[in-house]
Amino acid sequence: AEPLAWAPGPAQAAALLEEAADLLVLHRDFAAAVERCEAGCDSLASAPASCPGPAAEPGPSPEPGPESFAEVKCSLCVVGIQALAELNRWREVLSWVLQYYHVPEHLPPKLLELCILLYGRVREPQVMLEVGSSWLRAPANQSLPEFSSLLQLFLAQVLLPLGRFEGAEELVQGCAVLDSQQQLEFLSTIRESRRRWAQQEETHSAAEEQQEPATETLLGVLSQKLLTMLTLLRRTLRSMSNHFYLLPYKKMLLATFLLYLVVVRLDPASPTSLPFIYKLVQLFRQAWAAVLSPVHRPPIRD
């Protein structure tokens, strides 16, 4: 029978875990792998907390015990996290895991480590800020052998990159399970990170201060160039205006010269001269009208 048709319990969850791992690694069917992981976690949620074998049968129980129960559930979530990350659904990872563990303090160390690394890699460490702090402050978790390494990882991937130095010091000093040497090492790491952070802030501020005068200088150069262009444009327009003011006088002089040619040099009685004389007279009238027009008169200067 297919695993999904089996009775709920750790046996079905183990079979679904194996199938999900094959889908993830061999077939690279990530969506199907997530479905198998969800089905496995749901089957564990509907199973009793412990599943001992029948009392009449001697020897070890055929069903897994509570430790294996928790291990299968954790492994299902590990495969599910990897499949969600492959589907680029990493934003759903934390909420997806918490729907099976309900509160951050109950997360297995392996899952907490995986979530911290995932959100640190995608540069969203603030997502794990509250969850990680709650887990590390829980007294039951401080007695776990993985506590020290998870505290170090949480500092390096979440608190220190976010600049939460005071919170990091408070967290370290509040861990009663750390001896004095471990606390000194953690506090030294925090102080060193704070010093580097301050240096980066100073370097960034100095770069901004250097950039502002450069920007002002560039704006000054652009303003000077714009002013020069406007001055040249003004001179050009004035020159063109003066040219247009003088243009009617040039036309009048030309018309006078042509009239002189007509009167003195040409024979008015000649039939071939009449059209030419008529055009010259019209040109002379236009020039004279332009001179007398108030629009084309040059400005009166004192």
Order of alpha helices (4+ residues) and beta strands (2+ residues): alpha-alpha-alpha-alpha-alpha-alpha-alpha-alpha-alpha-alpha-alpha
